[in-house]
């Protein structure tokens, strides 16, 4: 993987982590411009798909079955953690219908594979997306970071879930796809820049703008095949006095 693409993907990962951090998630959640939340979700999904293609790209170099197993395990773990947090949350809110959909044992996910696993994980992710806006959700483990983690895991698993019986992937063609998709993602990030700067009505919003724009500076991560860092919450910041 070219250094340039690694740097660009790490930059977008940092931006997603900032937006989903506890310091700034309330700045944009439910607030105008509302398209920021929608477009952020689409960009994160696109980012996850690129990570999946990178995993598949590694598979073309001789680790296809291993890439699938690793991606499947990551999805099972992310799905289980969010499902148990949601089960606790829905029990306390009295939403027994939703709780029934996520009240799963680890073996319930492990026995699934392929599209069945993706479908169940997507259901968990969607319920998490809805529940995370509840002010009490985070203290029950339903956090934006966990929703992002399962979104990333779905994106990484989907392209490799049929690997052992799938067709041989052309390494050069797949690399070109990653390059094209990453360029498209950068366009989305520029569009998000236009929306971010509109959250300037509060002090928290101004700090969010500054943190986002600072993260948009692409830093050289060095040379060689560096791992792309998945989205994670940004470190807590000290509010300006």
N, C-alpha and C positions, 0 to 999 in steps of 0.2 A: 504494500500500500504506500502510495506516495506521501512524503512528508506533508505536502500542501493539503491533501485531503484530510489527513489525520488532524492537522492544525485547525482546519475549518470545522470539522465535526466536534472537536474538543471545545471550540468556541461556542458552537450552538448548544452543546451539553451544559456548559457553564451558564449560559443565558437561561436555559430551561430550569436549572437548579435554583437560580436566583428568583425567577418568577414563581416557582412552587415552594419557596422557603416560607417559613412561618412569619418572617418579617414582612413579606410583600404579597403573599397570596390574597390577603383581604383588600389590597389596594385595587386589584382589578376584578376580583370575583363579584359578579352582580352589578358592576359599575360600568358606566359608559367611558370610552367607546366599547360597547359590548362585543364587537367583532374581535377584540383582542383575545378574549378567552376562546372563542371559536377557532380563530386562526392559529392560536398557540397549540390547541389540541391537534389540529391538522398537521402542523409542522412537527410536533412530537411523534405523531404516527409515521410521517414520512421519514423522520430520523431513525425510528425503530426499524423500518423496512430496510433502510440502508445498512444498519448493523446486521440484519439478517443476511443480506447479500454478501457482506464482508465475511460472515461465518461460512457461507456457502463457497465463497472465493477461497477461503482457507481449505475447505473440503476438496476443492479441485486439485490441491497440491498433495493430497494423499490422506486426508483425515475426514472423509465424508461421513462415515458411520459415527465416528467420535463427535463430529460437529453436531449431528442430530441428537445424540445421547446427552451431550452437555446442554444443548438448548432446551431439550425436553425437561431435564432435571431443573434447570433454572426457572422454567415456566411453572412446573409443579410447585416449586418452593414459593415463588412469588404469589401464585394463586392461593396456596394454602394459608400463607400469612395474612393476606388481605381477607380471605374468606372467614377465618376465625375472628379477626377483628370486627368484621361486619356482623357476624353472628352475635357477638357480644353487644354490639351497638344496637342492632335491631331488637334484641331481647329487651334491652333497657328502654327503648322507645315504644315498645309494644307492637312493632310491625312484624307479626308472626309470619305473614305471607313471604315477605322478603327474607326473613330469617331462614325459612324452609329451603330457600334457593341456595343459601350459602353455608348451611349447617353441615359441613362436609368433614369427613376424616381424611387424613393424608392418602389413605389407600384408594379413596374414591377418585382422586385425581391421578394417582399413579397407574391405575388400571386403564385409564383413557390414553389414546394416542391419536395422532393425526388431527383430522378436522373435528373430531369429537372433543379432544382436549382444547383446541382453539376455541370452539364454540362455548364450552363451559367457562374457560378463562375469560372470554369476552363478556359473558353474562356477569361474572364476578366484577370485572373491571367497570362495567357500566353502572352497576349498583354502587360501586365505590365512588364513581364520579358524582353520583347524586348525593350520597351520604356525606361526602367530605365537606360539603358546605355547612353542615350542622355544626354549631359552635362547640358541641360536646364530643364531636366525632374523634378529634385528635387524641383526646385523653383515653380513648378506647382503642387506639391503634390504627384508626382509619385516617391516614394522612395522605397529603398530595404526593409525598415521596413514594409511598407504597402503590398508589395508583399509577404513578409514572413507571415504577419498577415492573409492574405487570404489563403495562403497555409496551415497554421495551422488550420484555420477554416474549410477548406475542409476536411482535415484529421480527424478532430474531429467530423464532421457531418456525414460523409459517413457511419461509422459503426452503427450509431444510427437512421438513417433516416427512417427505417422501424420498429422502436421499437414497437409501439402499436400492430401491427399485426404480428410481428416477433415471432420466437420461443423463449421460455424461455432459457436464457443463463445460463449455469452452471458456478457458481462463481469460483470454483476451477480451472476449465479448462481455463477460461478466464485469471485468474491471472497467470497461467502457460504460456499462450501466451505472456502476457506482459513481463514476466521475460525472455522468450526466445528471443523476439524481441529486448529487451533492450540489452541483451548480444550481439546480432548481430549488433546492432547500435554501440556498443563500439568497435567492430572490425573495422567498417567503420571509426570511429574516429581515431584509430591507423593508418589506411591507409592514412587519411588526414594529420596526423602528418608528414608522410614521404614526402608529397607534400609541406606542409607549409614551411618547413625549406629551401626549394629551392628559396624562395622569398627574398634572402639575398643580392640582387644586388643594393638595394637602402636603404637610411636611413629609409624611411617609411616602407619598407619591413622588415627591421631588427626589427623595433618597433612592427610590426604586428606579427612576429615570437615570440617575447618575450611575447606579450599580450596573444597570443593563448596558448603558452605552460604554462604560468602562470595559465590561466583559466582551463587548463586540470587537475589541481590538484583538486581532489574531496574533498569538504569540508563537514563535518558532519553538516547537517541542523537540527539536534535535533531528537527528538523521536515523535512518533505519526503519524497520517495521515496528512502529510503536503502537501499543494498544490504544483503542479509542475509549475514553472514559465515559461510562453511562451517566445519564442525568442524575444528579444528587442535589439535595438541598444545599444552598449556599450557607457558609458559616454565619452564625448570628452576628448582626451588626449592632453597634451601640448607637442608639438614636441621638441625633444632634440636639444639643441643648440650645 
